[in-house]
Amino acid sequence: MKRFMYILLFAFLACEEVVFIDLPAPQNQIVVEGWVTDSLGRQPIRITRSNAFSSDIPFTPIEDAQVIVQSRDGDVFLYSYSQQGYYEADTEYQGISGKQYRVRIVLDTMEIRSEWDKMPELVPIEELEVASFEENDPDDSDQQITIYYPKITTQDPEGQQNFYRWIFYKNGIIFNEPEPITIQNDRLFNGNLIPNNFQNFDYESSDEMTVQLVSVSQRAHGFLSLLRSQITTLGTSSGTTPAVVTGNVFIVGNQSEQVLGFFGAVAGSYATETVP
């Protein structure tokens, strides 16, 4: 009987059919990434083409585009190519809260535009405090170690919707672990003084702790929310289904080809403390 079962199993495996699936060719989509900020500078914009997931090169820089940024009030800022897909304004400028901005790109015979994005009101950081808690040392269960984290107070403006992105730095370097994108809106605390305890971002003694509070538009907040859900999905049954993350950039007169990324206008405030 056992021999019969082995023969049956061998016959089943021997008859297994190999199926070849024709996968669609990877699309080298145009990706536009840029922000006009309220800080004086050259306001860089990156323009690239995406590559296949299996490629050793994550993107291909686009080096021959014509790029301008416009304000709805008639300001025009010309850009020139720099490196690695980055274009920079020929002269320094800074965005102004309340103004709307967009980018226009000419590439070969295509014109690419972003939708207008209005720079929000600057919301300052009222106070940055270095807070701490104790936890067991992972290398010695008999010892306690001190974990430092930023505790931040802000005053949300009353009577308007506000959307925020928090960016953290450790010793001058962006600190994006464990959360690469931290966003917030004032739906539950409109017009109030808000204490924010970011205990996930742990610092050590003598570290320089810098926090940036960036005010973004509702459309930008929605894009960042979708982007965060894609890059932080756990791959479980309750996780986010992978999807193309489209923003506010499009090819004029061509709705069939998608452009990825986002171009917007943001206002930011900073605070820095040194961990004792």
Buried (B, 14 or more C-beta within 10 A) or exposed (E): EEEEEEEEEEEEEEEEEEEEEEEEEEEBBBBBBBBBBBEEEBBBBBBBBBBEEEEEEEBBBBEEBBBBBBBEEEEEBEBEBBEEBBBBBEEEBEBBBEBBBBBBBBBEEBBBBBBBBBBBEBBEBBEBBBBBEEEEEEEEEEEEBEBBBBBBBBEBBEEEEBBBBBBBBBBEEEBBEEBEBBBBBBEEBBEEEBEBEBEEBBBEEEBBBBBBBBBBBBBBBBBBBBBBBBEEEEEEEEEBEEEEBBBBBBBEEEEEEBBBBBBBBBBBBBBEBEBE
